[in-house]
């Protein structure tokens, strides 16, 4: 029984840590989405300007989208890990 209790405490500690990581990543993801929106607006504004400015704006938008997508993948991974920990905890009860 002591081993099960310790196991449950370890799972709960992992859940807490992953939840904190998820909160941080979610905040970062929202900041990245704002950057994507700003880069898209800058690209739209550059469409009527010189081509080098448009190219730079397009590259900036692509980089912002890539960063946001990468963060989204990390968030999904943490969500899956949290789900697995929830199942593990349920199995201990």
N, C-alpha and C positions, 0 to 999 in steps of 0.2 A: 504494500500500500504506500509506503514511503517513496518507493521508486516511481509509482504512478503520480503522486503529488508533485514530486520534483520534475517529472516529465511535463506535467501540465504547466508548472511554473515556467519552465523553459520555453514552452510553446507560447505562453502568454507574453513572455518577455520578447520573443521574436516578433509576435504580432504587434506589440507596442512599437518596437524599433521600425518595422516595415511601415506601420501607419504613419509614423513621424517622417520617414523618408518619402512616403507618398504625398504627404502634405507639402513638403518642400518642393517636390517635383511638380505638383499641381500648380503651385504658385509660379514656378519657373515657366511652365507650359503656358499659362495665361499671359505672362510677359512676352513670351515668344510669339503668341498669336497676335498681340498688339504690334509687335515688330513686323509681322507678316502683313498686317493691315496697313501699317505706315509705309512699308516698302511697296505694296501694291498701289497705294495712292501716289507715291513718288514716281513710280513707273508710268502711271496714267498721266501725270503732269509732264513727264519727259517725252511722251509720245509726240508732242508737237514741237519739240526742240531738236537740237542737233543730235545726229545719230550716236556719237560717242556717249552722250549723257543717257540716252535711252538704253544703250548696251550696258552701261554701268548700273542703271536702275534695275534692269532685268536680272543681272547677276546678283544684285543685292536681294531682290525678291526671291530668287531661287535659293540662295543661301539661307534666308530666313525661313522659307518653307521646309528646307531640309533639316534645319535645327529643330523646328517645331515637330516634324514627323519623327525625328530621332527621340525626342523627349516623350512623345506619345507612346512609342514602342516600349520605352523604359517604364512608363506608367502602367501599361497593360501587363508587363512582366510582373511588376509589384502586385498588381491586383490578382493575378493568377497565383502568386506565391502566398498572398494573404488568404485566398480561398482554400488553398491546400492546407495551410496552417489551421484554418477553421475546421476542416474535415478531420485533421489529425487530433485536434482538441476534442471534437465530438466523439471520436473513437476512444479516447482515454476515459470518458465518463461512463 
